[in-house]
Amino acid sequence: MNKEILINTDLCEKRVAILTDGHLEEFYIERPEDRTIVGNIYKGKIETVVPSLNAAFVDIGQSKKGFLYLSEFEYSTYEPTEEVRFSAPLRLKKGDEVLVQVVKEAYGTKGPRVSGHIGLAGRYLVLAPQNSHWGISRRIDDERERKRLRSILEELRLPKNVGFIVRTAAVGCSARELMRDARFLLRLWSRIKKISYRRPSPSLVYEEYDLILRIIRDSFTEDINKVTVDSKPEYRRIYAFVRTFEKSLARRISLYQGADLFLDRDIERQINKIFERYVYLKSKAYIVIEPTEGLVVIDVNSGGFKRNLSPEEAAFRINTEAAVEIVRQLRLRDLGGIIVIDFIDMEKETHRREILNILNRELSKDKAKYDCLGISKFGLVQLTRERVHNAVQAQTYQACPYCQGKGKIKSTTTLSILAIRQLRRYLQSNRVSEVNLSLNPAVNSIMDKYKEYIVNLEHKFRTKINLISNPTQHLEEIKIS
């Protein structure tokens, strides 16, 4: 099995694709204006306490107030040296200062979820400075390896008043590597405490890594054969970052010097499929994915499936294939919340159990937390999947003004980036002294944001680029002549 990470830093966005044997398994996108705040630590101020919910709203300096369950807050945070444990529901009141970490992005009308349980992720360990518990990731299922890692933790003479959780990436690690990670995290926590003491509230005291370094830290493990990046500055940054924790892995990082990494590796086509309602399977059956405001509904259909099988056996074959693909689509689209899957009806209890086992097996590979209920006699499965970040579709598309929100079209930012990308490809294959780029006025109006990139293209290809605003063009239409 060949696993790769491809990194594209084109224009004003960063994109990361994780492939298995050339097939897209995970896809992430980040723009400066949409950068996630999950993992950030803020010194906030209690704005409102809601006893009936046992919760509080915290001003962390964002447009929306953070939502904090009081049961997830156990420590005073504005003392620089020692932490004092207290009963949060009795002590927290309006105006109190608290140190909180964002655990879930703002979604719709809801503000971000914050927690008083701070967790600092390193390469091999997670430091829980306000908890003395030591643990090992449940994803490490080899009991011998669990015992080895536990014995290393006990031998390291780590502080007893803080907690550590061993991450999956620590499999096979030496005591020296774990100790180096632990020291780095302890120094980081000490710095965060000092910063939180000096700064007023609300203010940011620790910012999580950007998308690329998060993926390298969390996903670049021994089973990844290669990391390919198409930007020289990003290549150098990633290379230096990897050498700090695993020099041997640095040899697997390469700089792509072709014209277009994602286009050349057939990733663009696979990315476009992420946003389609219909997903066709190899058997010619298909699934339909319908995200709604409250839940995600997924329907399995036999479609063009044609095999000389009994209805029961045909349903089982289709459902088996669909179960694997559904979990892959949940990861790709980063869909969360309540998910209802309508499999094709099966009479045999053994078949229903097997489909549930396949779902659970595939879900266990997912980094997001999940809870999967049983399958009903009608083939319905209910599950919940943790929603941490905004879904890729929400970042890339906006409600369509032509159909009053019943469908979706690409956002003007996405279209402007796409227009420049298409223009660059056009100029790579056509030597012209002047070129016209015709866009809908809504897209053309924000092209000033990318004036620098337009000028760079003019210098690079020795051409003059004319931006034309055409009100008769569809919002998604891009014309180059």
N, C-alpha and C positions, 0 to 999 in steps of 0.2 A: 504494500500500500504506500503510495507516494503522496505525502502531504506537503503543501507549500503555503507560504504567506506572500501575497503580492500587495505592494504598497504604491499607491498613485497619489502624488501631491500636485495636482493640476489646478492652476488658477487659484481660486479662493476656497478650495475645499480639499480635504484629505479623505481618501477612500482606501479601505483595507478589505481584501478578499482572502478567505481561507479556503483552499481547494483540497479535495481528496481525489486523486487520480484524474485531475483535470475538471472535476465537477465542483461547482460552487456550493460550499457547505455553510459558510458564514459571511456576512457582508456588513460593513460598518461605514458610516459617513459622518464627517464632522466639518462644520464651517465655523469661522471665528465668531460670528454673531449667534450661532446656535450651540456653542461649546457647552458640554454638560457640566453641571455643578455637583453631580453625584460623586461622593468621596471628599468634597471640600469640607473644611472645618471652619465654623464661624463662631465668633463671640457675639451672641445675640442678646436681645432683651425681651423679657416676657411682656407681651402686649395685652393678652387676655387669658385668664384661666377659666376653663369650662368644667366645673365639678361634675356635672351630669355625664360628661364623656371621659372624665378622668384624664383630661388633656389640656393643652395650652397652645396658643398661637404665639409664635416667636418672630420678632423682627430681626432678620439676618441681613438686611440691606438690599434685598431683592424686591422686585415689584409686587410679589405675593408673599404673604407671611408663611413661615414654616409651621407645619402641624406636628406637635410633639405629644406623644403619649407619656403621661407622667410616670407610668411604670417603667419607662425606658430612660429615666433620669435618676441617677443615684448619687451624684457627687457635686459638691461645690467646685467651681472651676476658675475663680478669679484669684485664688491664692497661688503664688508662683512656686512654692516649694512643697507644701503638703496638701493633700486632699482630705476633706472632712466629709464623712458619710452622713447623710441625713435622710429623713423620710420626706420624699419630694411632695406628695399631696398635701402635707401639712405646712411645708415651708415655702413652696414657690408661690409668689404673688406678683402682681403687675409691677414692672420696673426692675425685677431681679435680673441679674446678668447670668447667662448660662453658656457653656461651651457645648456646641452640638455639631453633629456631622450629618450631611445630606445623604439619605439612603434611597430616596426615590425622587425622580424628576417631577416637576410640576406637570399636571396633565389636565387639559381642558380648563375648567374653572377652578380646579383644585390647586393649592399651592404645593411646594415641595414637602415631602415627609422628612423630618429630621429626628435624630435619636441622640440621647445622651450617652449611649454606649459607643465610644470611639473605637474604631478599628483601623490600624495603619498597616497596609499590605506591603510586604517586601517581596523578594523573589521566592523565598522558600517558607517564610513565616508571616503570620499576621499577629501584630502586637495589639493586645487588648489591655491598655494601661489602667483601666478602671475595674479590672476583673482578675482575680488571682488564679483562675482556672487554666490548666494546660490541656490541650486536646490535639487530636490528629484528624485530618480530613476523612470523612466517611467514604470518599472516593478511593482512598487507599484501602483495598480490600484484602491484600496479602497480609495475613496475620503475623508472619515472621518479620516482614518489613515494618509493620506497626510496632512490634516489640523492639526492634532495633532502633527505630526513631525515638521511641519513648525512653529507652535507656540512654540515648545520646543527650536528650533534653535534661535528664536527671544528672548527668555528669558535667554539664556545662556551667553549673553554678550561676544560673541566671537569677535575677532578683525575684524574691518570693511574693512581692506585693503587686506584681503585674502578671497578666496572662499571655500565653502564646498558643497559637494554633498552627500546626504544621500543615503546609499546603501540599497539594498533589505533586507539584513540581519538585518537592524535596525527595522523592523516591530515589534511592541510591546515593544521596548526598552524604558527604563526610561531616564529622563534627566541626571541622574548621570552617566549612562553608556555612553551616547553620549558625555558628558563633559570629561570623562576620556579618551575617544578615541581622542577627539579634542586636549586635552593637550599633549597627546603622539605625535601626528602628528606635532604640533607646535614646540615641543622640537626637533623632528627629523629634521624638516626643518631648524631650527636655527643651528643645528650641521652641516648639509649639507653645508650651506652658509659659515660657518667658515672653513670647510675642503676645499671647493672650492677656498677660498681666499688664503690658505696656499700652496696648491699643484700647481705644474706646469702643463701646458697643453702639450700633452693630458694625462689625468689620470682619473681613476675611483674614484668617490667621494661617490657613494652610490650603494650598490649591493642589488638587490631584493632577497626575500626569495627563498630558493630552492623549488623544486617541491612539496615536502610533506607539508611544512608549508604554501605554497600558496594555495594548495587544502584545507587544514584545515581552513585557514582564509576565503577563498571565498566560499567553498561548505559545510562546516560543520555547517548546520543550524538546526533549530528545527525539520524539517521534516526528518532529518537523524536519524534513529533508533540506529545505532551502527557503531563504527569505530573499525576495527580489524587490528592489526599490528603484524608482525611476528618477530620483532627485539626488544629486551629489551631496548637497548640504544635509539632507535627511539620512543619506547613507552613512556619512561621517558621524552624525549624532547617534544613530542606532548602533554603529560599530563600537563607538566609545562606551555607550551604555551597556552593551552586552559584555564587553571585556571586564566590566567591574564585577560581574558575578559568575561568568562562565566563559573563559577564554576559548575553550574548544568550540563553542557554538559560533563564535565570531567568524570562523572560516566558512560557515554556511550562508553568510550574507553576501549578496552580489549586487552590483550596480547595473541596471538595465540601460543600454545605450541605443535602443531602437527608437522608432518614431513614436509609437503609442503602445504602452505596455498592456493595458486592458483590452484594446482593440486587437492587438496581435495575438493575444492569448484567448480570444473569444469570450472574454468576461463581460463585455458590454451587452452582448446578446443575452447572456444568462441573467445579468442584472435587470434588464428590461422585463424579463419574464416574472420577476418577483412581484410586479404590480398587477399582474393579470388575475382575473377572477378564476379562470379555468386553468387547471394544471393537469396535463395529460400524462398518463402512465404508459409504460412500455407495452402493456397488454391492451392498449387503446381504451381502457376505462379512464375515468377522469374524476377529479375532485373539484368542488366549487367552494371558494373561500369568501365569506361575507362578513367583514368586520362591521359591527354596529356600535352604537354609543355605549351600550351596556355589556355586550358580550360578542364573542366571535362564533359564528355558525359555520360548520364545515360539513358538506354533504358529499357522500361517495356515490358515484353512479357507474353503472356497467358500461355505458357508452357503446363503443364498437367491439367490445370483448366477444370473441367468437371461438369457443372451444367446445368439443363434444363432451360436456360434463353435465352432471346433474345440477339443478338449481342451487342445491345446498353447497356442493363442491365449488361451483363457479363463484358463489358469493364469498366463500372462504378464501379462494385464491385472490379475488379482487381486493377484499378487505386486508389481506396480509400485505399486499403490495402497497395499498393506500396508507396503512398504519405507519410504515417506514417513511413514506413521502410526506405525510402530514407533519410529523415531528420535524423533519428537515425544513419544511416551509415555516413552521412556527419559529425556528431559529433564524432563518433567513430574513423573515419579515419582522422579527422581534415582537411577535404578538403576545399580549399578556391579558391578565384578568380572567374572567370566566370563559371557558371554551366548551362548546357542545359539538360533538361529532356524531353525525348520523351515518353509521355504517349500513351496508345492505343486510337485511334481516337474515339471521342464521338460526336454525332450529336446534342444532346440537350444542349442548352446554360445553363440551370439550373444545369446540371451535371458538365459542365466545371467550373462554378462558385463555386460549392461545393468542387471540387478537389482543386481549388485555395485557398478556405477558410481553408481547412484541412492543406494545406502546410503552410499557414501563421500562423495558430494556433500552429502547431508543431515548426515552426521556432522561434516563440515568446518565446519558452522555452530555446532557445539556447543563451549562453552567448556571442557568436560572433555576430557582426552586420551583417545585411543582407538587401538586397533590391530585392524584388520579383516582376517581371513584370506579366502582364496578360497571360492567356493561349490562344493560337491560335486555330483556327478551326481544325488544324491538330494535336492538342494535345501537342504542344511544349510549354514548360515553360522555360523562361530565368531568372536566378537569380544570384546575386553576394553574396558571403559570405566572410567575413573578414578573411584574412590569416595573423595570428600573428606569430605563431610558425611553424617550419618545420613539415610537416605531419609525423605521426607515421611510415608510410611505408618508408619514406625517411630516417628515423633514423635506421630502422631495416634491410632494404634491400639495395643491391648495384646492378648496372647493371651487367648482366650475361655475363661472358667472353665466354661462350659456344655458345650463340646465338647473340653475337655482340650487346647487349643492347635491343634486341626486347622483352625480358622478364626480370624477376628479380629473383635473388636468395638471400639467406640470406648473410649478410656481414660476413667476417672472425671473427670480434669481437663478433657478435651475435652467430656464430657457436661455438667459443671457450667457451663462457659462457654456451651455451646449452650443450656442451660436458661435462663440469664439473658438470653441473646440473644432466645430465643423469648418470654420473659416481657415483655421490653421491647417487642417487636413487638405482643404482645397488648394491652398497655396503651396503645400508640399509637392503636389502633383501637377500644378499649373503655374507656369512662369508668365505673369501678367504685370503690366506696369500700373494698372488701376483695377480695383474690384469694388463692386457694390454689395453691401449687406443690408437686405431689406427685412424689416421686422415690424410686428404690430407695435403701435405707439406705447402700449403699456410696458413692453419689453425694452423698446428703444430708449424710454425715459430713464432707465436705470443703468444704461451702458456707460454713463459718465464715471460710475464707480470703477469701471475696468479700463479707463482711458490709458493707464500705464501699459496694460497688456496689448491694447490696440497699437500704441506707438511702438512697442517692442516688435510686434509682428511686422509693422511697416519697415522698420530698420532691418530686421532679419531677412525679409524676402524682397526688400527694395521695391516696394509697391505703395500705392496710395489707397487707403481704405475709406470708402464713403458709407456712412451710416444713413439709411433711408427709413423714414417712418411712414408706414403704409397702413392707414386705418381700415382698408378693405381686407387685410390679411387676418386669418385666424390667429389667435393668441399663440398657438404652438407652431405656426408655420414660419420657416426660416428659408429665405431665398438668397442665393449667392450667384452673382452674375458678373 
